[in-house]
């Protein structure tokens, strides 16, 4: 079953790590509170209460709030990003019979819906990505896997049928992703709701203008 929210992917990823139940509870509670209230406005007391542990346990396990944030980033890099990418690849495979315009619309709506459903959580990770090169490296690996996997094969099919320009797959995927990111980042950083239909309509027109043969 496809899970389309970061909180659930994160929670599941913790079960794959060697952590105590109290550590998992603290990290789950922390992500929930950081997303809801922001990192600066969340206290360790609130984290402890939501996690169902003593505040001293939070300090003992993670020392500081910054230590908690660092512990959240690790499973995000190692587990959440790859799982989200895998789910995206599944949606691409299910869209293989569509024409280019339909395909672009489907994947754009898919990713913008993911962003819209996870704005608070994604804001935390975008802010961290600005100072943590390992996060950007993980996104780079995801881009490579998209090109080598179903997305690259689908785009090659459109090139063979004459629907898509004969640019390199890397360049085409970069155009698609940066277009989607433009709408997603604007919503994440401005803390504004994302108008998915309007944004997807605009993005499809823009991409078709540059990519359609």
Number of C-alpha atoms within 10 A of each C-alpha: 4 11 12 18 18 23 17 12 18 21 18 15 17 23 12 10 11 9 11 12 11 17 20 19 19 27 23 21 20 26 24 17 20 20 19 13 12 16 16 8 9 16 15 19 14 14 25 21 13 16 20 13 16 15 17 12 15 23 15 10 14 17 12 13 18 11 13 20 19 13 14 20 21 14 19 20 17 13 18 23 18 17 18 18 16 16 14 20 18 13 17 20 14 10 16 16 10 13 12 21 14 13 18 21 19 17 20 24 20 17 19 22 19 19 27 19 16 17 23 22 21 20 21 19 17 16 12 16 16 10 10 13 11 13 20 16 13 16 17 12 11 17 18 14 17 21 19 13 14 19 23 17 16 19 22 18 15 17 18 11 11 12 18 19 18 16 10 10 19 14 11 19 18 14 15 18 14 12 19 21 17 12 19 23 17 13 19 23 15 9 12 11 14 19 13 19 14 9 18 23 13 14 21 22 13 13 17 16 10 12 16 15 13
